[in-house]
Amino acid sequence: MRRLRDNNSGFTLIEVLAAMLILSVGLLGIAALITGIISSNKLSNRISTATVIAQDKMEQIRMTGYSGMPVSDTTTTEDYNSITNYSLYKRVTFTEVANPDAGMKKITVTVSWDADAHSVELKTIIADIEE
């Protein structure tokens, strides 16, 4: 006599659909994660660039020295498209005289981007050491 064999090998349609659903949810999660990583990398790059721009200005001011700086409170703005090689950034330098004390000048350099939505600010105090 012949014996009938059950042919149960393979997957049912429901199992395949369930596997596809689980896989698609996982892939969507990974896609969202990658998008977030790319966005964070872009922001980190902009922050690093803005910090370098601010540090460059601070070094220029330090090289000028106390006597080469303004004698009254001064704000200097380098608007968007005016900083060489950095058209996406705006730099504002504010000099406060006699702050925190006589013979000292407080310098604040603020670099902004994305229409001033983001910014980096560096501060320093330069003293007149010849007094």
ABEGO torsion letter per residue (X at the ends): XBBBBBBABEBBAAAAAAAAAAAAAAAAAAAAAAAAAAAAAAAAAAAAAAAAAAAAAAAAAAAAEAAABBABBBBBBBBBGABBGBAABBBBBBBBBGOABBGBBBBBBBBBBGGGABBBBBBBBBBBAAX
